[in-house]
Amino acid sequence: MLVSGAQAVLQKLPAEPGEAADTRRLQRWRARHGTKGAAVRLANRNLRIAWVLLTRGGSYEPEPRRALPGG
């Protein structure tokens, strides 16, 4: 199911380069690995994010927090 969902996302991906970092990442993956390979990579990424959220709690933050210097 995760791969099917990722394939649906990739089908809606614009052909021209996007401004968002996620769009550019998906376009790079599709160019390097093909649509199916990119779908598997996206599904794996989503699963890893879900696993961390379930095991550690918290909420999803698309921009990870930066560690403070010296702390």
Chimera marker file (.cmm) of the C-alpha trace (Angstrom):
<marker_set name="trace">
<marker id="1" x="0.000" y="0.000" z="0.000" r="1" g="1" b="0" radius="0.5"/>
<marker id="2" x="2.837" y="2.385" z="0.753" r="1" g="1" b="0" radius="0.5"/>
<marker id="3" x="4.354" y="1.878" z="-2.691" r="1" g="1" b="0" radius="0.5"/>
<marker id="4" x="0.957" y="2.373" z="-4.355" r="1" g="1" b="0" radius="0.5"/>
<marker id="5" x="0.512" y="5.658" z="-2.513" r="1" g="1" b="0" radius="0.5"/>
<marker id="6" x="4.001" y="6.763" z="-3.491" r="1" g="1" b="0" radius="0.5"/>
<marker id="7" x="3.270" y="5.915" z="-7.138" r="1" g="1" b="0" radius="0.5"/>
<marker id="8" x="0.172" y="8.121" z="-6.982" r="1" g="1" b="0" radius="0.5"/>
<marker id="9" x="2.288" y="11.003" z="-5.669" r="1" g="1" b="0" radius="0.5"/>
<marker id="10" x="4.846" y="10.531" z="-8.442" r="1" g="1" b="0" radius="0.5"/>
<marker id="11" x="2.106" y="10.526" z="-11.105" r="1" g="1" b="0" radius="0.5"/>
<marker id="12" x="1.023" y="13.994" z="-9.935" r="1" g="1" b="0" radius="0.5"/>
<marker id="13" x="4.602" y="15.298" z="-9.859" r="1" g="1" b="0" radius="0.5"/>
<marker id="14" x="5.153" y="18.147" z="-12.344" r="1" g="1" b="0" radius="0.5"/>
<marker id="15" x="7.597" y="17.553" z="-15.191" r="1" g="1" b="0" radius="0.5"/>
<marker id="16" x="9.308" y="20.928" z="-14.790" r="1" g="1" b="0" radius="0.5"/>
<marker id="17" x="11.654" y="21.578" z="-11.862" r="1" g="1" b="0" radius="0.5"/>
<marker id="18" x="9.808" y="22.685" z="-8.773" r="1" g="1" b="0" radius="0.5"/>
<marker id="19" x="10.726" y="25.197" z="-6.120" r="1" g="1" b="0" radius="0.5"/>
<marker id="20" x="10.105" y="22.939" z="-3.133" r="1" g="1" b="0" radius="0.5"/>
<marker id="21" x="12.969" y="20.762" z="-1.942" r="1" g="1" b="0" radius="0.5"/>
<marker id="22" x="10.684" y="17.718" z="-1.771" r="1" g="1" b="0" radius="0.5"/>
<marker id="23" x="9.637" y="18.168" z="-5.402" r="1" g="1" b="0" radius="0.5"/>
<marker id="24" x="13.242" y="18.448" z="-6.546" r="1" g="1" b="0" radius="0.5"/>
<marker id="25" x="14.200" y="15.357" z="-4.519" r="1" g="1" b="0" radius="0.5"/>
<marker id="26" x="11.417" y="13.285" z="-6.067" r="1" g="1" b="0" radius="0.5"/>
<marker id="27" x="12.318" y="14.481" z="-9.563" r="1" g="1" b="0" radius="0.5"/>
<marker id="28" x="15.971" y="13.474" z="-8.980" r="1" g="1" b="0" radius="0.5"/>
<marker id="29" x="14.919" y="10.052" z="-7.687" r="1" g="1" b="0" radius="0.5"/>
<marker id="30" x="12.632" y="9.511" z="-10.685" r="1" g="1" b="0" radius="0.5"/>
<marker id="31" x="15.391" y="10.522" z="-13.124" r="1" g="1" b="0" radius="0.5"/>
<marker id="32" x="17.954" y="8.216" z="-11.493" r="1" g="1" b="0" radius="0.5"/>
<marker id="33" x="15.845" y="5.198" z="-10.552" r="1" g="1" b="0" radius="0.5"/>
<marker id="34" x="12.745" y="5.353" z="-12.738" r="1" g="1" b="0" radius="0.5"/>
<marker id="35" x="9.196" y="5.751" z="-11.481" r="1" g="1" b="0" radius="0.5"/>
<marker id="36" x="9.006" y="2.396" z="-9.685" r="1" g="1" b="0" radius="0.5"/>
<marker id="37" x="12.384" y="2.828" z="-8.005" r="1" g="1" b="0" radius="0.5"/>
<marker id="38" x="11.484" y="6.330" z="-6.888" r="1" g="1" b="0" radius="0.5"/>
<marker id="39" x="8.159" y="5.043" z="-5.534" r="1" g="1" b="0" radius="0.5"/>
<marker id="40" x="9.951" y="2.421" z="-3.438" r="1" g="1" b="0" radius="0.5"/>
<marker id="41" x="12.376" y="5.045" z="-2.119" r="1" g="1" b="0" radius="0.5"/>
<marker id="42" x="9.502" y="7.398" z="-1.219" r="1" g="1" b="0" radius="0.5"/>
<marker id="43" x="7.549" y="4.592" z="0.469" r="1" g="1" b="0" radius="0.5"/>
<marker id="44" x="10.642" y="3.655" z="2.485" r="1" g="1" b="0" radius="0.5"/>
<marker id="45" x="11.184" y="7.269" z="3.521" r="1" g="1" b="0" radius="0.5"/>
<marker id="46" x="7.556" y="7.638" z="4.608" r="1" g="1" b="0" radius="0.5"/>
<marker id="47" x="7.708" y="4.378" z="6.557" r="1" g="1" b="0" radius="0.5"/>
<marker id="48" x="10.883" y="5.453" z="8.381" r="1" g="1" b="0" radius="0.5"/>
<marker id="49" x="9.265" y="8.763" z="9.342" r="1" g="1" b="0" radius="0.5"/>
<marker id="50" x="6.124" y="6.984" z="10.575" r="1" g="1" b="0" radius="0.5"/>
<marker id="51" x="8.215" y="4.504" z="12.577" r="1" g="1" b="0" radius="0.5"/>
<marker id="52" x="10.091" y="7.287" z="14.375" r="1" g="1" b="0" radius="0.5"/>
<marker id="53" x="6.859" y="9.131" z="15.152" r="1" g="1" b="0" radius="0.5"/>
<marker id="54" x="5.248" y="5.983" z="16.560" r="1" g="1" b="0" radius="0.5"/>
<marker id="55" x="8.218" y="4.849" z="18.625" r="1" g="1" b="0" radius="0.5"/>
<marker id="56" x="9.397" y="8.228" z="19.936" r="1" g="1" b="0" radius="0.5"/>
<marker id="57" x="6.125" y="10.121" z="19.967" r="1" g="1" b="0" radius="0.5"/>
<marker id="58" x="5.838" y="13.722" z="18.930" r="1" g="1" b="0" radius="0.5"/>
<marker id="59" x="4.583" y="15.242" z="15.733" r="1" g="1" b="0" radius="0.5"/>
<marker id="60" x="5.943" y="15.497" z="12.214" r="1" g="1" b="0" radius="0.5"/>
<marker id="61" x="8.150" y="18.491" z="11.458" r="1" g="1" b="0" radius="0.5"/>
<marker id="62" x="9.054" y="18.809" z="7.759" r="1" g="1" b="0" radius="0.5"/>
<marker id="63" x="12.018" y="21.030" z="8.652" r="1" g="1" b="0" radius="0.5"/>
<marker id="64" x="14.127" y="19.244" z="11.287" r="1" g="1" b="0" radius="0.5"/>
<marker id="65" x="15.316" y="21.319" z="14.191" r="1" g="1" b="0" radius="0.5"/>
<marker id="66" x="18.936" y="22.337" z="14.129" r="1" g="1" b="0" radius="0.5"/>
<marker id="67" x="21.085" y="21.473" z="17.110" r="1" g="1" b="0" radius="0.5"/>
<marker id="68" x="22.130" y="24.508" z="19.077" r="1" g="1" b="0" radius="0.5"/>
<marker id="69" x="25.876" y="25.180" z="19.132" r="1" g="1" b="0" radius="0.5"/>
<marker id="70" x="27.534" y="24.043" z="22.337" r="1" g="1" b="0" radius="0.5"/>
<marker id="71" x="24.496" y="22.095" z="23.493" r="1" g="1" b="0" radius="0.5"/>
<link id1="1" id2="2" r="1" g="1" b="0" radius="0.2"/>
<link id1="2" id2="3" r="1" g="1" b="0" radius="0.2"/>
<link id1="3" id2="4" r="1" g="1" b="0" radius="0.2"/>
<link id1="4" id2="5" r="1" g="1" b="0" radius="0.2"/>
<link id1="5" id2="6" r="1" g="1" b="0" radius="0.2"/>
<link id1="6" id2="7" r="1" g="1" b="0" radius="0.2"/>
<link id1="7" id2="8" r="1" g="1" b="0" radius="0.2"/>
<link id1="8" id2="9" r="1" g="1" b="0" radius="0.2"/>
<link id1="9" id2="10" r="1" g="1" b="0" radius="0.2"/>
<link id1="10" id2="11" r="1" g="1" b="0" radius="0.2"/>
<link id1="11" id2="12" r="1" g="1" b="0" radius="0.2"/>
<link id1="12" id2="13" r="1" g="1" b="0" radius="0.2"/>
<link id1="13" id2="14" r="1" g="1" b="0" radius="0.2"/>
<link id1="14" id2="15" r="1" g="1" b="0" radius="0.2"/>
<link id1="15" id2="16" r="1" g="1" b="0" radius="0.2"/>
<link id1="16" id2="17" r="1" g="1" b="0" radius="0.2"/>
<link id1="17" id2="18" r="1" g="1" b="0" radius="0.2"/>
<link id1="18" id2="19" r="1" g="1" b="0" radius="0.2"/>
<link id1="19" id2="20" r="1" g="1" b="0" radius="0.2"/>
<link id1="20" id2="21" r="1" g="1" b="0" radius="0.2"/>
<link id1="21" id2="22" r="1" g="1" b="0" radius="0.2"/>
<link id1="22" id2="23" r="1" g="1" b="0" radius="0.2"/>
<link id1="23" id2="24" r="1" g="1" b="0" radius="0.2"/>
<link id1="24" id2="25" r="1" g="1" b="0" radius="0.2"/>
<link id1="25" id2="26" r="1" g="1" b="0" radius="0.2"/>
<link id1="26" id2="27" r="1" g="1" b="0" radius="0.2"/>
<link id1="27" id2="28" r="1" g="1" b="0" radius="0.2"/>
<link id1="28" id2="29" r="1" g="1" b="0" radius="0.2"/>
<link id1="29" id2="30" r="1" g="1" b="0" radius="0.2"/>
<link id1="30" id2="31" r="1" g="1" b="0" radius="0.2"/>
<link id1="31" id2="32" r="1" g="1" b="0" radius="0.2"/>
<link id1="32" id2="33" r="1" g="1" b="0" radius="0.2"/>
<link id1="33" id2="34" r="1" g="1" b="0" radius="0.2"/>
<link id1="34" id2="35" r="1" g="1" b="0" radius="0.2"/>
<link id1="35" id2="36" r="1" g="1" b="0" radius="0.2"/>
<link id1="36" id2="37" r="1" g="1" b="0" radius="0.2"/>
<link id1="37" id2="38" r="1" g="1" b="0" radius="0.2"/>
<link id1="38" id2="39" r="1" g="1" b="0" radius="0.2"/>
<link id1="39" id2="40" r="1" g="1" b="0" radius="0.2"/>
<link id1="40" id2="41" r="1" g="1" b="0" radius="0.2"/>
<link id1="41" id2="42" r="1" g="1" b="0" radius="0.2"/>
<link id1="42" id2="43" r="1" g="1" b="0" radius="0.2"/>
<link id1="43" id2="44" r="1" g="1" b="0" radius="0.2"/>
<link id1="44" id2="45" r="1" g="1" b="0" radius="0.2"/>
<link id1="45" id2="46" r="1" g="1" b="0" radius="0.2"/>
<link id1="46" id2="47" r="1" g="1" b="0" radius="0.2"/>
<link id1="47" id2="48" r="1" g="1" b="0" radius="0.2"/>
<link id1="48" id2="49" r="1" g="1" b="0" radius="0.2"/>
<link id1="49" id2="50" r="1" g="1" b="0" radius="0.2"/>
<link id1="50" id2="51" r="1" g="1" b="0" radius="0.2"/>
<link id1="51" id2="52" r="1" g="1" b="0" radius="0.2"/>
<link id1="52" id2="53" r="1" g="1" b="0" radius="0.2"/>
<link id1="53" id2="54" r="1" g="1" b="0" radius="0.2"/>
<link id1="54" id2="55" r="1" g="1" b="0" radius="0.2"/>
<link id1="55" id2="56" r="1" g="1" b="0" radius="0.2"/>
<link id1="56" id2="57" r="1" g="1" b="0" radius="0.2"/>
<link id1="57" id2="58" r="1" g="1" b="0" radius="0.2"/>
<link id1="58" id2="59" r="1" g="1" b="0" radius="0.2"/>
<link id1="59" id2="60" r="1" g="1" b="0" radius="0.2"/>
<link id1="60" id2="61" r="1" g="1" b="0" radius="0.2"/>
<link id1="61" id2="62" r="1" g="1" b="0" radius="0.2"/>
<link id1="62" id2="63" r="1" g="1" b="0" radius="0.2"/>
<link id1="63" id2="64" r="1" g="1" b="0" radius="0.2"/>
<link id1="64" id2="65" r="1" g="1" b="0" radius="0.2"/>
<link id1="65" id2="66" r="1" g="1" b="0" radius="0.2"/>
<link id1="66" id2="67" r="1" g="1" b="0" radius="0.2"/>
<link id1="67" id2="68" r="1" g="1" b="0" radius="0.2"/>
<link id1="68" id2="69" r="1" g="1" b="0" radius="0.2"/>
<link id1="69" id2="70" r="1" g="1" b="0" radius="0.2"/>
<link id1="70" id2="71" r="1" g="1" b="0" radius="0.2"/>
</marker_set>
